[in-house]
Amino acid sequence: MDILHKTILCPFCGHPTHITLDISGEDQDDIEDCSNCCNPIHVQTHKDELRNKVQVFIDAEDEQYY
């Protein structure tokens, strides 16, 4: 099991939040709650095996894309 520990900033209040990601499998799409304001944070993880990198995308759960 591959574990990645990251510190991210909440897109709502800017508070640093610690998250733990399991990067041993496929791409992930998760929701984490901010420990400060309790708003949901949308966390997407993409494992790029060709370049041996992991990309983590953070946004607010209520953002809309057009």
N, C-alpha and C positions, 0 to 999 in steps of 0.2 A: 504494500500500500504506500503510495506516494502522498505525502502531506505537505501542504504549502501554507505557511502562516503569513498573513499580510495585515497591514494597518491601512485602512481606507478612511476617507472623509465622508461623513454623511452628506448626501446631496441636499438635505433639508436644513440642517442646523450647522454643518461644518465640523461637528464633533468627531475626533478620531475614534474609530471603532475597529477592534481586532476581530478578524475572521480567520477561520481555519477551513481550507479547501482540500478535498480529496481529489487529486488529479490523476489517479491510477486508471480511470476508465475513460469514457467518452466525454464529449462536451457537456457542460452542466448549465442549468438555468435555475437559480435559487432565489429565495427571498430571505433576507436577514433583517431583524428589527434593530434599529439604532438603540444603543443602551442609554442614550441621553433623552431623545425626544420620542422614542418608541414608534417612529414612522417606518414603514417598510422600505428596505433598500433592495433594489433588483440587482443581483449579482450574476453575470454570465461569465463562464470560464471556457476558453477554447484552448485545446492542446494542439500545438503545431509541431508534430513529430518530425517533419522534414527539416525544420530549423532548430529543433530541440528547445522550444520556448513555450511558455504558457502565457496566454493573454487573458487578463481579467478586465471586464467592462462593468462599470458601476453607473447606475442611473436611478432616478426616483421611480417608484412603482407606477405612479400616475402620469408619467410622461407619455405623450402621444406622438406617433410618427406619421407623417403625411407624405 
